[in-house]
């Protein structure tokens, strides 16, 4: 976001209000511009509610005490060039962005609307090969948790963002979640 013009001394109580009209208008436009970045703007029926939260850089938060906590970003563990969202309270720091992908598969493949960051799924005999969306994980250091409703399954990470799940057939359905910190 570019620098925004704002004069904190306007309106000035010692000035005649008519003399500050230009600066008051600049301040009003600036406030509206800043407010509209992450919030629904003044003209919206839900004005003031967040649309998103933008954190422009990694930060080191102050120590939290009592029941207070802060959300902040820090360099990612798997990829230090990409930030990771952290919740810090008085006891610990917790990564909030640990879930990278998930999916639900049946014998026909990935179930539409029941996946996130899954690029493709292919089936060969009793092995599904899952390819994740580019960039959702870094390298091969990620974990896959798998729940097979028809028996034991075997998960093997075969490449950057690619893994296989071998399952016994007939297959009812299998769910997986991909984690990386």
C-alpha positions as semicolon CSV with decimal commas, in nm:
position;residue;x (nm);y (nm);z (nm)
1;X;0,000;0,000;0,000
2;X;0,142;0,341;-0,089
3;X;0,201;0,618;0,161
4;X;-0,125;0,800;0,244
5;X;-0,150;1,173;0,313
6;X;-0,289;1,258;0,658
7;X;-0,251;1,560;0,885
8;X;-0,305;1,462;1,248
9;X;-0,334;1,829;1,352
10;X;-0,645;1,898;1,142
11;X;-0,894;2,011;1,241
12;X;-0,698;2,238;1,472
13;X;-0,910;2,381;1,758
14;X;-0,737;2,719;1,725
15;X;-0,821;2,747;1,352
16;X;-1,139;2,870;1,193
17;X;-1,295;2,544;1,052
18;X;-1,331;2,698;0,709
19;X;-0,953;2,733;0,687
20;X;-0,904;2,357;0,737
21;X;-1,162;2,231;0,484
22;X;-0,903;2,118;0,225
23;X;-0,698;1,927;0,485
24;X;-1,013;1,781;0,644
25;X;-1,120;1,652;0,302
26;X;-0,775;1,496;0,243
27;X;-0,793;1,328;0,585
28;X;-1,144;1,193;0,516
29;X;-1,040;1,048;0,179
30;X;-0,727;0,895;0,338
31;X;-0,926;0,735;0,622
32;X;-1,173;0,590;0,372
33;X;-0,886;0,455;0,157
34;X;-0,709;0,289;0,449
35;X;-1,030;0,150;0,598
36;X;-1,130;-0,007;0,267
37;X;-0,814;-0,219;0,237
38;X;-0,908;-0,497;0,481
39;X;-1,260;-0,393;0,586
40;X;-1,593;-0,355;0,414
41;X;-1,612;0,016;0,338
42;X;-1,849;0,274;0,485
43;X;-2,109;0,239;0,207
44;X;-2,149;-0,138;0,262
45;X;-2,434;-0,278;0,475
46;X;-2,172;-0,472;0,677
47;X;-1,935;-0,174;0,706
48;X;-1,646;-0,225;0,945
49;X;-1,634;-0,603;0,924
50;X;-1,313;-0,761;0,802
51;X;-1,280;-0,894;0,449
52;X;-0,924;-1,011;0,516
53;X;-0,624;-0,936;0,735
54;X;-0,309;-0,819;0,561
55;X;0,018;-0,856;0,749
56;X;0,285;-0,690;0,534
57;X;0,595;-0,847;0,690
58;X;0,712;-1,098;0,947
59;X;0,711;-0,969;1,302
60;X;0,834;-1,050;1,650
61;X;0,544;-0,990;1,888
62;X;0,580;-0,866;2,242
63;X;0,543;-1,117;2,526
64;X;0,181;-1,198;2,598
65;X;0,045;-1,224;2,952
66;X;-0,276;-1,350;3,106
67;X;-0,548;-1,424;2,854
68;X;-0,407;-1,204;2,576
69;X;-0,283;-1,342;2,246
70;X;-0,160;-1,205;1,914
71;X;-0,164;-1,335;1,556
72;X;0,154;-1,256;1,364
73;X;0,371;-1,391;1,086
74;X;0,719;-1,534;1,105
75;X;0,949;-1,699;0,855
76;X;0,814;-2,040;0,758
77;X;0,984;-2,350;0,892
78;X;0,984;-2,550;0,568
79;X;1,047;-2,242;0,355
80;X;1,193;-1,942;0,536
81;X;1,126;-1,716;0,236
82;X;0,748;-1,754;0,289
83;X;0,571;-1,635;0,603
84;X;0,370;-1,858;0,832
85;X;0,077;-1,741;1,046
86;X;0,134;-1,793;1,420
87;X;-0,090;-1,747;1,725
88;X;0,115;-1,654;2,032
89;X;-0,032;-1,659;2,383
90;X;0,129;-1,643;2,725
91;X;0,221;-2,013;2,712
92;X;0,338;-2,089;2,358
93;X;0,334;-2,016;1,986
94;X;0,106;-2,223;1,763
95;X;0,130;-2,244;1,383
96;X;-0,210;-2,168;1,229
97;X;-0,114;-2,249;0,873
98;X;-0,009;-2,610;0,924
99;X;-0,287;-2,762;0,705
100;X;-0,168;-2,748;0,346
101;X;-0,415;-2,976;0,166
102;X;-0,692;-3,230;0,221
103;X;-0,914;-3,455;0,017
104;X;-1,175;-3,727;0,013
105;X;-1,133;-4,006;-0,243
106;X;-1,356;-4,293;-0,351
107;X;-1,306;-4,548;-0,629
108;X;-1,397;-4,278;-0,882
109;X;-1,121;-4,044;-0,762
110;X;-1,131;-3,717;-0,571
111;X;-1,480;-3,615;-0,462
112;X;-1,561;-3,274;-0,607
113;X;-1,598;-3,005;-0,343
114;X;-1,423;-3,218;-0,082
115;X;-1,064;-3,120;-0,150
116;X;-0,828;-2,828;-0,106
117;X;-0,494;-2,775;-0,285
118;X;-0,523;-3,104;-0,475
119;X;-0,417;-3,071;-0,838
120;X;-0,488;-3,427;-0,950
121;X;-0,555;-3,783;-0,837
122;X;-0,487;-4,091;-1,049
123;X;-0,552;-4,458;-0,974
124;X;-0,332;-4,750;-1,075
125;X;-0,443;-5,090;-0,946
126;X;-0,484;-5,019;-0,572
127;X;-0,262;-4,710;-0,549
128;X;-0,376;-4,350;-0,573
129;X;-0,118;-4,093;-0,678
130;X;-0,203;-3,749;-0,543
131;X;-0,040;-3,437;-0,685
132;X;-0,082;-3,122;-0,479
133;X;-0,127;-2,771;-0,613
134;X;0,208;-2,615;-0,698
135;X;0,359;-2,430;-0,403
136;X;0,127;-2,560;-0,132
137;X;0,415;-2,757;0,025
138;X;0,790;-2,717;0,007
139;X;0,988;-3,021;-0,099
140;X;0,921;-3,365;0,045
141;X;0,920;-3,277;0,414
142;X;0,546;-3,291;0,476
143;X;0,318;-3,530;0,660
144;X;0,013;-3,711;0,529
145;X;-0,250;-3,838;0,768
146;X;-0,482;-4,086;0,607
147;X;-0,808;-4,244;0,720
148;X;-0,916;-4,547;0,521
149;X;-1,264;-4,674;0,591
150;X;-1,198;-5,019;0,445
151;X;-0,872;-5,123;0,610
152;X;-0,508;-5,027;0,646
153;X;-0,341;-4,795;0,399
154;X;0,018;-4,715;0,312
155;X;0,133;-4,358;0,237
156;X;0,456;-4,290;0,050
157;X;0,586;-3,941;-0,035
158;X;0,735;-3,977;-0,383
159;X;0,833;-3,619;-0,470
160;X;0,779;-3,250;-0,406
161;X;0,405;-3,224;-0,354
162;X;0,337;-3,580;-0,472
163;X;0,247;-3,887;-0,268
164;X;0,079;-4,223;-0,309
165;X;-0,179;-4,398;-0,098
166;X;-0,198;-4,776;-0,140
167;X;-0,528;-4,922;-0,025
168;X;-0,699;-5,259;-0,020
169;X;-0,996;-5,300;-0,251
170;X;-1,290;-5,274;-0,263
171;X;-1,251;-4,912;-0,152
172;X;-1,537;-4,731;0,015
173;X;-1,360;-4,399;0,067
174;X;-1,040;-4,258;0,205
175;X;-0,970;-3,914;0,353
176;X;-0,631;-3,749;0,383
177;X;-0,485;-3,430;0,521
178;X;-0,141;-3,287;0,440
179;X;0,050;-3,101;0,711
180;X;0,370;-2,898;0,697
181;X;0,520;-2,641;0,932
